[in-house]
Amino acid sequence: IKRMDNTKQYIYSLLLIVLTAVCVVGCEQEEITTLPKGTLSLKIGHTSKKAETRATPLQLGKPLANKFSLKIQRSGSESVAYDGKFVEDIELRIGTYDIMAYYGENVKIGKDSPYYEGAATATIEENQSSSVTIPCRVANALVSVIFGRDEEEQARFAKHYTNYGLAVRVGEYSLNITNEDMGSSIYFPAGSSPTFLFYGTLRNENNRLV
């Protein structure tokens, strides 16, 4: 009987803790929804990486702001105020917010697939407009290949090889940059450890593959 009483007391204590936690969260949510509002005005600031190939973000062209997605979250909490397409102006309850903007997909490996990302913090005051520019840059890594620095060197490749290229592997994923699409870029998550393999078919030696 004593053991049953202890079990009942434990269950009662556990229920009390759960109810208290729910009450606290509910009170916090209610407190937030009653706060006055202000306006957040947003702009996307591009800071693209520069490299001398046609397939880098700079040469591909910067994505328009309305192509970005936004996630706005109250700082220090899991309360999400907005999660959707980019908007220039949005009404928010007063407080401090963490803002994330992103465009594209951070693919395992992909050709000409830049992924843009940026973050900023904003404080909203009652009946005030706060302007914030989110500095966005290419957040994934890339490799670009040119077979020969000038026409003379490129002619040497063409003289000795046919169907040549560079195989790029990241983990179990791989893509090739061939002599037909020289100058394009292969993208993969930053921090990856890619491996590279040159391949080609030699001319005048029975088309021997090397």
C-alpha positions, 0 to 999 in steps of 0.5 A, spaced: 500 500 500 505 504 501 508 503 494 502 504 491 501 511 495 509 513 493 507 511 485 501 516 486 505 521 489 510 521 483 505 521 478 501 527 481 508 530 481 509 529 474 503 531 472 504 538 476 510 539 473 507 538 466 501 542 467 506 548 470 510 548 464 504 548 459 502 554 463 508 558 463 509 557 455 502 559 454 503 565 458 509 567 454 505 566 448 499 570 450 504 575 453 508 576 446 501 576 442 499 582 446 505 586 445 505 592 440 507 592 433 513 595 429 515 595 422 521 591 419 524 593 412 528 588 409 533 589 403 538 583 400 545 585 400 549 581 395 557 580 397 558 574 391 565 571 391 569 573 385 573 568 381 575 568 373 570 563 370 564 564 367 560 559 371 561 563 378 556 566 382 558 573 379 558 571 372 552 567 373 548 573 375 546 575 382 539 572 384 533 577 385 531 579 392 524 576 391 527 569 389 530 569 396 526 565 402 526 568 409 525 565 416 524 570 422 525 568 429 524 571 436 531 571 439 533 566 444 526 562 443 523 557 438 518 562 436 518 563 429 514 570 427 515 569 419 517 563 414 516 564 407 517 568 401 522 574 401 518 580 403 520 588 404 516 590 409 513 586 415 509 587 421 512 584 428 511 585 435 516 589 439 523 585 441 529 582 438 529 578 432 534 573 428 533 573 421 535 568 415 535 569 408 537 564 403 536 562 396 537 555 392 539 549 395 545 546 398 546 540 394 551 534 395 554 536 389 551 540 383 553 543 376 552 551 376 548 551 383 550 556 388 547 557 394 546 563 397 545 565 405 545 570 410 543 572 417 542 579 421 539 581 427 533 587 428 530 590 434 523 592 433 520 598 437 513 600 438 510 604 432 517 605 429 520 602 422 527 598 423 531 598 416 536 592 415 540 589 410 541 582 410 548 581 407 548 574 403 553 571 399 555 564 396 555 559 402 557 553 398 564 551 395 566 550 388 571 548 383 572 551 376 577 548 371 580 551 365 584 546 360 589 551 358 590 558 360 590 561 353 588 558 346 595 555 345 595 551 351 588 549 350 590 547 343 595 542 346 590 539 350 586 538 343 592 535 340 594 530 345 587 528 348 580 527 346 574 527 350 578 529 356 575 532 363 576 532 370 572 528 375 570 531 382 567 526 387 565 528 394 563 522 398 559 517 394 557 523 389 561 525 383 560 529 377 565 531 371 567 537 367 569 536 360 572 539 355 566 541 352 563 545 358 570 548 360 569 553 365 563 551 368 563 550 376 561 544 380 558 546 387 558 542 394 557 543 401 563 548 404 567 544 409 567 537 404 573 534 402 573 533 394 577 528 390 579 530 383 581 525 377 583 528 370 581 523 365 582 523 357 583 519 351 590 519 348 590 521 340 594 517 335 595 511 340 589 507 338 585 512 342 588 509 349 584 511 355 588 514 361 
